[in-house]
Amino acid sequence: MRGKKLLSLTVALSLITAGLAGCARNPAEDTYEEIPTPGMPALEWNAPDGDSLTEAEGLWTLYLPAKNGLNLVAQHVPSVPGILRAEKMEAICRELLSYPANNQVDSLGGETELTLYGTNPVEFSGGVVTVNLGSSALGLSYRAFYTLSLALASTLCEIENVRCVNVLVAGRSVGMDTTGSLAMGSLIAHPGENLPVLWEQLEAKRSPVGKDAADTPLTSYMTLYYPLENGQGISCENRTLTFQGQTPQQMAAAILDNLSHGAMYLTGVPDLPDLAGMLTYAPLASDLADGGRMITLNFREGAEQEWEEAGVDPACMAAAICYSMTTFIPGMAGVAIRIGDRPLTTVNSEIFGAVPVLGGLFRRENFEAFLMGRTTVYFAREGLLTPVEKSVDRELADSPREQLEALIDGPGARERADGMEPTLPELVGEDDILGIAQNGDVLLVNLSESFRAEIQSWGRERETLLCYSMVNTLCENTGARRVCFFFEGEQVEYIAGVIYWAGVFYENSGMCEESFG
């Protein structure tokens, strides 16, 4: 099989030379100046000094309820160019919440002024957006709140890489019935669909009057948060779960059980121990003085050590449990964790520091820094490129600089065990990225002279993988179609002798493992 891959790679490399502005060449080894260069037109861009985004102005699409209440209708507002995705999402939410009624649509709040809540009201990780609304949203009827949530989901899912949306109020999930038991779960886009029908489908999940919520099963699409390897934080994925009943205790037990089974497609997650099996008592739900709820989890003595032995950072484990439960279980303000006979009152993370817990109750805001973004980078394996998801600052996940820095960091221990190798020289560092600017569909990347020298020392054999690992990484995550490289502000024709670096490069999927089966 490996022989087939190498043969296929040889064919692929022979095709790289055709049709690209930046392309593989095979000049004589002794001198490059005698090699005729491709007839490229003069570049219309200058090398960037520092980072900037010059995205063209456009329109954002907002979805609001039609005047007849039957469906969501698209409205358009001018976009704010030159901002990263985190700022964009928050700006779009504010536009949607304040959008006035007109002859086509109603406003979402009616007479209620809708606001965002907290210092980080819009979170994005793993394709999931969580919007935290101010407490005024509780003044809406259940049906109006559900319509508001559908409008947020349909609007935000217009943004690239957004799969679904969670909606909280003041850090808590909202129960969609009078008992506060029915969880809304994660929402996908529903533009154009019949709103009364969607509402009836949600209502049908409610526990019938006079029937115990514990006896009413619930199937819901929800977000599970997982601890990442090496204490790097938490990230998430979505799945559909079935709960035996709609009490907080039943939901908490099912969430722990499903976390223990591990992530289905999220990478960089250690194998988790049997969390439900480590409980000495069933989860206990209780009311708080402020009207919210808390869930208490009693783990057996030595649970933290067992987590560590399994390669799980206890602070990240607590963060994952807290985020999973408060995002889904209605009214859940936080989680209290007991180990043996003692309450867990603080957790320590080498990366995020100590997390003190006021009154022994872990709340979402205690772990906001733990929630990481994900970006795709391309490492090498057996002479081909393979995509790998890496954890990055969630507010900078679509930053070209953040993506190149993740590539510079190289594969982690588990990825190296899977045969992956770095594509950039070890001595290349973050300071060697002098500037990155986006101009339309082109990313302009200005690298240092030291970076150029390291490429030369890396050698001819690895230059092609080095180049296209950067190109594919940047095109994968930014929406750019082309990449143009500069070194100390100037374009360079040849470095190690294989790649012609002047001009522009397109993403090269033909060098990836998937292309060869």
C-alpha positions as CSV (number, residue, x, y, z in Angstrom):
1,M,0.0,0.0,0.0
2,R,2.8,2.4,0.9
3,G,4.4,1.7,-2.5
4,K,1.2,2.7,-4.2
5,K,1.1,5.9,-2.2
6,L,4.7,6.8,-3.2
7,L,3.9,6.1,-6.8
8,S,0.8,8.2,-6.6
9,L,2.7,11.0,-4.9
10,T,5.2,11.0,-7.8
11,V,2.4,11.4,-10.3
12,A,0.8,14.1,-8.1
13,L,4.1,16.0,-7.8
14,S,4.5,15.9,-11.6
15,L,1.1,17.6,-11.9
16,I,1.7,20.3,-9.4
17,T,3.8,22.2,-11.9
18,A,1.0,22.8,-14.3
19,G,-1.5,25.7,-14.1
20,L,-0.3,27.4,-10.8
21,A,1.3,30.8,-10.3
22,G,3.5,29.3,-7.5
23,C,4.6,25.9,-8.6
24,A,7.1,23.1,-8.3
25,R,10.1,23.4,-10.6
26,N,13.3,21.4,-11.1
27,P,16.1,23.9,-11.8
28,A,19.8,23.0,-11.9
29,E,21.2,22.6,-8.4
30,D,24.3,24.8,-8.9
31,T,22.6,28.0,-9.9
32,Y,19.1,29.3,-10.2
33,E,19.5,32.6,-12.0
34,E,20.0,30.8,-15.4
35,I,16.6,29.1,-15.1
36,P,13.9,31.0,-17.0
37,T,11.1,32.0,-14.7
38,P,7.4,31.7,-15.6
39,G,6.0,34.7,-17.4
40,M,4.1,36.1,-14.4
41,P,2.5,39.5,-14.4
42,A,3.7,42.0,-11.8
43,L,1.9,41.6,-8.5
44,E,-0.8,44.1,-7.6
45,W,-0.1,43.8,-3.8
46,N,2.6,44.9,-1.5
47,A,4.0,42.8,1.3
48,P,2.1,43.3,4.6
49,D,3.9,44.9,7.6
50,G,1.8,43.5,10.5
51,D,-1.6,41.9,10.2
52,S,-4.8,43.3,8.6
53,L,-8.0,42.1,7.1
54,T,-9.4,44.0,4.1
55,E,-12.5,42.0,3.5
56,A,-14.8,43.6,1.0
57,E,-18.0,45.2,2.3
58,G,-21.1,43.1,1.8
59,L,-24.4,42.1,3.5
60,W,-25.3,40.0,6.5
61,T,-28.4,37.9,6.4
62,L,-30.8,38.1,9.4
63,Y,-33.8,35.9,9.9
64,L,-36.9,37.3,11.6
65,P,-40.5,36.2,11.9
66,A,-42.8,37.1,9.0
67,K,-45.8,39.3,9.7
68,N,-48.1,36.3,9.4
69,G,-46.0,34.3,11.9
70,L,-45.7,31.3,9.6
71,N,-42.0,31.4,8.8
72,L,-38.7,33.2,9.2
73,V,-37.9,35.8,6.5
74,A,-34.5,37.0,5.4
75,Q,-33.5,40.7,5.9
76,H,-30.2,42.2,5.0
77,V,-28.0,44.7,6.7
78,P,-24.5,46.1,5.7
79,S,-21.7,43.9,7.0
80,V,-18.8,45.2,9.1
81,P,-15.6,44.3,7.2
82,G,-12.2,43.5,8.6
83,I,-13.3,41.7,11.8
84,L,-12.6,38.1,13.0
85,R,-15.4,35.6,13.3
86,A,-15.9,36.1,17.1
87,E,-16.5,39.8,16.7
88,K,-18.7,39.1,13.6
89,M,-21.0,36.7,15.5
90,E,-21.5,39.1,18.3
91,A,-22.2,42.0,15.9
92,I,-24.7,39.9,14.0
93,C,-26.5,38.9,17.2
94,R,-26.8,42.6,18.2
95,E,-28.1,43.5,14.8
96,L,-30.7,40.7,15.0
97,L,-31.9,41.5,18.5
98,S,-32.4,45.2,17.7
99,Y,-33.8,44.9,14.2
100,P,-37.1,46.9,14.0
101,A,-40.4,45.6,12.7
102,N,-41.3,46.6,9.1
103,N,-43.9,45.7,6.5
104,Q,-42.4,42.2,6.1
105,V,-41.2,41.1,9.6
106,D,-41.9,41.6,13.3
107,S,-39.1,42.4,15.7
108,L,-38.0,39.5,17.9
109,G,-38.7,41.1,21.3
110,G,-41.8,43.1,20.5
111,E,-42.0,45.6,23.5
112,T,-39.2,43.7,25.2
113,E,-35.7,45.1,24.8
114,L,-33.4,42.2,24.1
115,T,-29.7,42.3,25.1
116,L,-26.7,40.0,25.4
117,Y,-25.3,38.9,28.7
118,G,-21.8,38.8,30.2
119,T,-18.4,39.7,29.0
120,N,-18.3,36.9,26.4
121,P,-22.0,36.6,25.3
122,V,-21.3,34.7,22.1
123,E,-19.1,31.6,22.3
124,F,-17.9,29.5,19.3
125,S,-16.2,26.1,19.4
126,G,-16.4,23.0,17.4
127,G,-19.0,24.4,15.0
128,V,-21.3,25.3,17.9
129,V,-22.4,28.8,18.8
130,T,-23.7,29.5,22.3
131,V,-25.6,32.8,22.7
132,N,-26.1,34.2,26.2
133,L,-29.1,36.6,26.4
134,G,-29.9,39.1,29.1
135,S,-32.6,38.3,31.6
136,S,-35.2,40.4,29.8
137,A,-35.7,37.5,27.4
138,L,-37.4,35.6,30.3
139,G,-40.3,38.1,29.8
140,L,-41.2,36.5,26.5
141,S,-43.8,33.7,26.2
142,Y,-42.4,30.2,25.6
143,R,-43.4,30.4,22.0
144,A,-41.9,33.8,21.4
145,F,-38.7,32.7,23.1
146,Y,-38.5,29.6,20.9
147,T,-39.1,31.7,17.8
148,L,-36.3,34.0,19.0
149,S,-34.0,31.0,19.4
150,L,-34.8,29.7,15.9
151,A,-34.1,33.1,14.5
152,L,-30.7,33.2,16.2
153,A,-29.9,29.6,14.9
154,S,-31.0,30.3,11.3
155,T,-29.0,33.6,11.3
156,L,-25.8,32.3,12.8
157,C,-25.8,29.1,10.7
158,E,-25.4,31.4,7.7
159,I,-21.8,31.8,8.9
160,E,-19.3,29.3,7.5
161,N,-18.5,26.3,9.8
162,V,-21.5,27.0,12.1
163,R,-23.6,23.8,12.6
164,C,-25.9,24.6,15.4
165,V,-26.7,27.1,18.2
166,N,-27.4,26.9,21.9
167,V,-29.4,29.8,23.5
168,L,-29.0,30.6,27.3
169,V,-30.4,33.3,29.5
170,A,-28.0,34.8,32.1
171,G,-25.9,31.6,31.8
172,R,-28.7,29.1,32.1
173,S,-30.7,26.9,29.7
174,V,-34.4,27.8,29.7
175,G,-37.1,25.1,30.3
176,M,-39.8,25.2,27.7
177,D,-42.7,24.3,29.9
178,T,-44.3,25.6,33.1
179,T,-42.4,23.1,35.2
180,G,-39.1,24.1,33.7
181,S,-38.3,20.6,32.7
182,L,-38.3,20.5,28.9
183,A,-34.9,21.2,27.5
184,M,-34.7,22.9,24.1
185,G,-31.3,21.5,23.2
186,S,-29.2,22.6,20.3
187,L,-30.9,24.2,17.3
188,I,-30.1,24.0,13.6
189,A,-31.2,26.4,10.9
190,H,-34.9,26.4,9.9
191,P,-35.3,29.2,7.3
192,G,-38.5,29.0,5.4
193,E,-39.9,26.2,7.6
194,N,-43.4,26.4,9.2
195,L,-43.0,28.0,12.7
196,P,-46.3,26.7,14.1
197,V,-45.4,23.2,13.1
198,L,-42.0,23.5,14.7
199,W,-43.6,24.8,17.9
200,E,-46.1,21.9,17.9
201,Q,-43.2,19.4,17.6
202,L,-41.5,20.9,20.6
203,E,-44.8,21.0,22.6
204,A,-45.3,17.3,21.9
205,K,-42.2,16.6,24.0
206,R,-43.6,18.1,27.2
207,S,-44.6,16.0,30.1
208,P,-48.4,15.7,30.0
209,V,-50.3,17.4,32.8
210,G,-50.5,15.2,35.8
211,K,-47.7,13.0,34.7
212,D,-44.3,12.9,36.4
213,A,-41.5,14.3,34.3
214,A,-39.4,11.3,35.4
215,D,-41.7,9.1,33.3
216,T,-41.6,11.2,30.1
217,P,-38.7,10.2,27.8
218,L,-36.9,12.9,25.8
219,T,-34.9,12.7,22.7
220,S,-32.9,15.8,22.0
221,Y,-30.0,17.1,19.9
222,M,-27.4,18.5,22.4
223,T,-23.8,19.6,22.9
224,L,-21.3,17.6,24.9
225,Y,-18.1,19.2,26.0
226,Y,-14.9,17.1,26.4
227,P,-11.6,17.7,28.1
228,L,-8.7,18.0,25.7
229,E,-5.3,16.2,26.0
230,N,-2.5,17.7,28.1
231,G,-4.9,20.0,30.0
232,Q,-5.3,22.2,26.9
233,G,-9.0,23.1,27.8
234,I,-12.3,21.8,26.5
235,S,-14.1,21.6,23.1
236,C,-17.4,20.1,22.0
237,E,-19.4,18.1,19.5
238,N,-23.1,17.4,19.1
239,R,-25.1,14.3,19.1
240,T,-28.7,13.1,19.7
241,L,-29.3,11.6,23.1
242,T,-32.4,9.9,24.5
243,F,-33.1,10.4,28.2
244,Q,-35.4,8.1,30.2
245,G,-37.1,11.1,31.8
246,Q,-36.9,14.9,32.1
247,T,-35.7,15.4,35.6
248,P,-32.3,17.1,36.1
249,Q,-31.0,13.9,37.9
250,Q,-31.8,11.7,34.9
251,M,-30.3,14.2,32.5
252,A,-27.1,14.5,34.5
253,A,-26.6,10.8,34.8
254,A,-27.1,10.3,31.0
255,I,-24.7,13.1,30.2
256,L,-22.0,11.5,32.4
257,D,-22.6,8.2,30.8
258,N,-22.3,9.5,27.3
259,L,-19.2,11.6,28.1
260,S,-17.6,8.3,29.4
261,H,-18.1,6.7,26.0
262,G,-15.8,9.3,24.4
263,A,-16.0,11.7,21.5
264,M,-17.3,10.4,18.2
265,Y,-15.4,12.7,15.9
266,L,-13.6,15.3,18.0
267,T,-9.9,14.8,18.0
268,G,-7.4,15.4,20.8
269,V,-9.6,14.0,23.5
270,P,-8.1,11.4,25.9
271,D,-10.0,8.2,26.7
272,L,-12.3,9.0,29.6
273,P,-13.0,6.7,32.6
274,D,-16.4,5.5,33.5
275,L,-17.7,8.7,35.1
276,A,-21.1,7.4,35.9
277,G,-19.6,4.3,37.5
278,M,-17.4,6.5,39.7
279,L,-20.5,8.0,41.4
280,T,-21.1,6.9,44.9
281,Y,-24.6,8.4,44.9
282,A,-27.1,9.3,42.1
283,P,-26.9,12.9,41.0
284,L,-28.8,15.2,43.3
285,A,-30.7,18.3,42.1
286,S,-31.5,21.2,44.5
287,D,-32.8,24.7,44.2
288,L,-30.8,27.8,44.8
289,A,-31.9,31.0,46.5
290,D,-31.8,33.0,43.2
291,G,-34.3,30.6,41.6
292,G,-31.8,28.5,39.7
293,R,-30.8,24.9,40.2
294,M,-27.6,23.1,41.0
295,I,-26.6,19.5,40.5
296,T,-24.4,17.7,43.0
297,L,-22.1,14.9,41.8
298,N,-20.5,12.6,44.5
299,F,-17.5,10.8,43.1
300,R,-15.6,8.1,45.0
301,E,-12.4,8.9,46.9
302,G,-9.4,9.1,44.6
303,A,-11.5,10.1,41.5
304,E,-9.1,12.9,40.7
305,Q,-6.1,10.6,40.7
306,E,-8.0,8.1,38.5
307,W,-8.7,11.0,36.0
308,E,-5.0,11.9,36.0
309,E,-4.0,8.3,35.5
310,A,-6.3,8.2,32.5
311,G,-4.5,11.3,31.0
312,V,-7.4,13.6,31.9
313,D,-6.6,17.0,33.6
314,P,-9.1,17.3,36.6
315,A,-9.6,21.0,36.0
316,C,-10.6,20.3,32.4
317,M,-12.8,17.4,33.5
318,A,-14.7,19.7,35.9
319,A,-15.0,22.3,33.1
320,A,-16.4,19.7,30.6
321,I,-18.9,18.4,33.1
322,C,-20.0,21.9,34.1
323,Y,-20.4,23.2,30.5
324,S,-22.2,20.0,29.3
325,M,-24.8,20.2,32.1
326,T,-25.4,24.0,32.3
327,T,-25.7,24.2,28.5
328,F,-28.5,21.6,28.3
329,I,-30.3,21.0,31.6
330,P,-33.0,23.7,32.1
331,G,-32.3,26.2,34.9
332,M,-29.0,24.6,35.9
333,A,-26.8,27.4,37.3
334,G,-23.8,25.2,38.2
335,V,-22.4,21.9,39.4
336,A,-21.1,20.9,42.8
337,I,-18.5,18.1,42.8
338,R,-17.6,16.1,45.9
339,I,-14.7,13.7,46.0
340,G,-15.3,11.2,48.8
341,D,-16.5,13.2,51.8
342,R,-15.1,16.5,50.8
343,P,-16.4,19.2,48.4
344,L,-14.1,20.2,45.6
345,T,-13.6,23.9,46.3
346,T,-10.8,24.7,43.8
347,V,-9.2,23.1,40.7
348,N,-5.7,23.9,39.4
349,S,-4.6,24.0,35.8
350,E,-1.1,24.4,34.6
351,I,-2.3,26.3,31.6
352,F,-5.3,28.3,33.0
353,G,-4.2,28.6,36.6
354,A,-6.3,28.0,39.8
355,V,-10.1,28.1,39.5
356,P,-11.6,28.9,43.0
357,V,-15.2,27.9,43.4
358,L,-17.3,30.2,45.4
359,G,-19.5,28.1,47.8
360,G,-18.3,24.9,46.1
361,L,-20.5,25.6,43.0
362,F,-18.8,25.4,39.5
363,R,-20.5,27.9,37.1
364,R,-20.0,28.4,33.4
365,E,-18.2,31.7,33.9
366,N,-15.5,29.9,36.0
367,F,-14.4,28.1,32.9
368,E,-14.8,30.5,30.0
369,A,-11.1,30.6,29.4
370,F,-11.1,26.7,29.1
371,L,-13.3,26.7,26.0
372,M,-11.0,26.4,22.9
373,G,-11.5,26.9,19.2
374,R,-10.5,24.4,16.6
375,T,-8.5,24.9,13.4
376,T,-7.3,22.5,10.8
377,V,-3.6,22.2,10.0
378,Y,-1.8,19.9,7.6
379,F,1.1,17.7,8.8
380,A,3.0,15.1,6.8
381,R,2.7,11.4,6.9
382,E,4.5,9.0,4.5
383,G,5.2,11.8,2.0
384,L,1.6,13.1,1.9
385,L,-0.3,15.9,3.8
386,T,-3.0,14.9,6.3
387,P,-5.4,17.3,8.0
388,V,-5.4,17.5,11.8
389,E,-7.6,19.5,14.1
390,K,-5.7,21.6,16.7
391,S,-6.9,23.6,19.7
392,V,-6.5,27.4,19.5
393,D,-7.8,30.4,21.2
394,R,-11.5,30.4,20.2
395,E,-11.6,34.1,19.6
396,L,-8.7,33.8,17.1
397,A,-9.6,30.5,15.5
398,D,-10.0,32.0,12.1
399,S,-6.9,34.2,12.4
400,P,-4.3,33.3,9.7
401,R,-1.6,34.0,12.2
402,E,-3.1,31.6,14.8
403,Q,-3.3,28.9,12.2
404,L,0.3,29.2,11.1
405,E,1.4,29.2,14.8
406,A,-0.6,26.0,15.3
407,L,1.3,24.6,12.3
408,I,4.6,25.8,13.7
409,D,3.9,24.0,17.0
410,G,3.8,20.7,15.1
411,P,2.1,17.4,15.9
412,G,1.3,16.4,19.5
413,A,2.3,13.2,21.1
414,R,-0.7,11.2,19.9
415,E,-0.4,12.6,16.4
416,R,3.3,11.6,16.3
417,A,2.3,8.2,17.5
418,D,0.0,8.0,14.5
419,G,3.0,8.7,12.2
420,M,2.6,12.4,11.6
421,E,5.6,14.6,11.2
422,P,6.1,18.4,11.3
423,T,6.2,20.2,8.0
424,L,8.1,23.3,9.2
425,P,11.6,23.4,10.5
426,E,12.1,23.3,14.3
427,L,13.9,26.7,14.4
428,V,11.0,28.6,12.8
429,G,9.1,30.6,15.4
430,E,6.1,32.9,15.7
431,D,8.3,36.0,15.3
432,D,9.2,34.8,11.8
433,I,5.7,35.7,10.7
434,L,6.2,39.4,9.9
435,G,2.7,40.2,8.6
436,I,-0.4,38.6,7.2
437,A,-3.1,40.5,5.2
438,Q,-6.2,39.4,3.4
439,N,-7.1,41.1,0.2
440,G,-10.3,39.6,-1.3
441,D,-9.6,35.9,-1.8
442,V,-5.8,36.3,-1.5
443,L,-3.8,36.0,1.7
444,L,-0.5,37.9,1.6
445,V,2.1,36.3,4.0
446,N,5.3,38.1,4.8
447,L,8.0,35.8,6.4
448,S,11.4,36.6,7.8
449,E,14.8,36.0,6.2
450,S,15.4,33.4,8.9
451,F,12.3,31.6,7.7
452,R,13.7,31.6,4.2
453,A,17.1,30.3,5.4
454,E,15.4,27.5,7.4
455,I,13.4,26.4,4.3
456,Q,16.7,26.2,2.4
457,S,18.3,24.1,5.2
458,W,15.2,21.9,5.3
459,G,16.1,20.7,1.8
460,R,14.7,19.9,-1.6
461,E,13.0,16.7,-0.5
462,R,10.7,18.4,2.0
463,E,10.2,21.8,0.4
464,T,7.0,20.9,-1.5
465,L,5.3,19.5,1.6
466,L,6.5,22.5,3.6
467,C,5.0,25.0,1.1
468,Y,1.6,23.3,0.7
469,S,1.1,22.6,4.3
470,M,1.0,26.3,4.8
471,V,-1.1,27.0,1.7
472,N,-3.7,24.2,2.5
473,T,-3.9,25.2,6.2
474,L,-4.6,28.9,5.3
475,C,-7.1,28.2,2.5
476,E,-8.9,25.6,4.7
477,N,-9.7,28.0,7.5
478,T,-9.9,31.5,6.1
479,G,-12.0,31.2,3.0
480,A,-9.1,32.5,0.9
481,R,-8.5,30.8,-2.4
482,R,-4.9,31.9,-3.0
483,V,-1.8,32.6,-0.9
484,C,1.1,34.8,-1.9
485,F,4.4,34.7,0.0
486,F,7.0,37.4,0.7
487,F,10.3,37.2,2.5
488,E,11.4,40.4,4.2
489,G,9.0,42.3,2.0
490,E,10.2,40.8,-1.3
491,Q,9.1,37.9,-3.4
492,V,11.7,35.1,-3.9
493,E,11.9,32.8,-6.9
494,Y,13.7,29.8,-5.5
495,I,14.8,28.7,-2.1
496,A,15.6,25.0,-1.8
497,G,15.3,24.5,-5.6
498,V,12.0,22.7,-6.1
499,I,9.2,25.3,-5.5
500,Y,9.0,28.5,-7.5
501,W,7.9,30.8,-4.7
502,A,7.0,33.9,-6.7
503,G,3.4,34.6,-7.7
504,V,0.4,33.0,-5.9
505,F,-0.5,29.4,-4.8
506,Y,-3.8,27.6,-4.8
507,E,-4.9,24.9,-2.3
508,N,-3.5,21.5,-3.4
509,S,-5.9,18.7,-2.4
510,G,-4.0,16.3,-4.6
511,M,-1.2,16.1,-2.1
512,C,-3.5,14.9,0.7
513,E,-3.9,11.3,1.9
514,E,-7.6,11.3,1.1
515,S,-6.8,11.8,-2.6
516,F,-5.1,8.4,-2.7
517,G,-7.7,6.3,-0.9
